[in-house]
């Protein structure tokens, strides 16, 4: 949330929320409700979004809880700016602390079922994917190893997180690619061949390539800062950083 105030055709805003590519079911509504909490009834907040579904879901939410969608306007970078006026106190506002507490305590769950040999299947929400043994040196394996899924999850978390942050800054991302490589302290421990050391990942390195355009500033001026913030806010990276070093060079191309 940003407390920026500005005059618009719909009135003076009290706060601004940049949702980027988030949809209403991915945390955007929590951000909006949090921004509304200190705003007096009748106050106006600005919601910036690049996600198309928000144009349908946000008005429906406003009607449901009693706020007024004062209007919207197209903006550069694929954004639409929505202006929502706060109505009187609602039960929805009163429920915010409880909903925030539930979000903080939310548990993400998966279920893993062994199928045969050294393969299994992972179930998460309404998705499923195969998984192989914890570590593998065989390029012919039918399934990715668990460690490769972990590395892929880290890469996905960082790449999508950075893309979201850059788009919030007004950049149009043309291409973004992250190449990661990982080493473990001692893979022989997993194989039962040695006792000393640990089978844990001890270092993740790689390179990040970003090609993006912006009207007002050069990508290289902000890439390093946004990459550092992406690492700081990444749930997967921060989980690994408790015992792993991550050294990725970010480059504008």
C-alpha positions, 0 to 999 in steps of 0.5 A: 500500500502507498499513502500517496494522495492526489487529485483526480476526476473522481476526487482527492484520493486518501491512499493508493494500492498497486496490485500489479498482476494480482487478482482479487483471489490472490491477496488484492482484496486484503491489500484494499481492505487494509488500505481502507482501514484508516480512511474515513467514510467517504474517503477515496482510494486508488487501486492500480491493476494490470489483471483483467479479471479485476474489472469484473470482480472489484465492482462485484465486491464493492456492491457486496460490501457497500463501497462505491466504485466511483470510476476507472481510467486506463493508464500506461503499461497495461494498467487500469486505475480504479477509484473506490469510495468508502461507505460507512462502517461495515461488518466487512471492515470489522472482520478485517483483523480476523481475516488478516490473522487467518491469512498470517496463519494460513497453512499450504498443504500438499499430499504425496502418494508413492506410486512405484519404484522411486516415483510418486505423485504430489497433490496440491489443491486441484493440481498434481505432478509427478516426483522422483527420488530426492536426488538423482544424477541420471538424466534419463529419469522419468520424473524430476527429483525433489531437489529439482522441484525445490530449485524450480519453486525458488526460481518461480517464486523469484522470477514471478516476484520480480516481474510483479515488482517491476510492473508495479514500478511501471516497467513493461517486461519484455523478457525475464529469464532466471537460470539457477544452479545449486550444490549440496554440502555432501550428496553421499550422505543421502546415498548412505555412503558417508556420514560426515557433512549434510545433504542440504543445499549449501549454495544457489547461484545463477544469472538473471536476465531482464529486458524491459522498457520504461518511459522515464528511467533506465532499468539498470537504475532500479533492477538491483534494488528491486531484486534485493527486495524480491529476495527479501519478500520471497517466502521460498528464498527466505526459507532457504536463506536460513541455511543456504547462500543465494548468489544471483547476478541480475543483469538488464539486457 
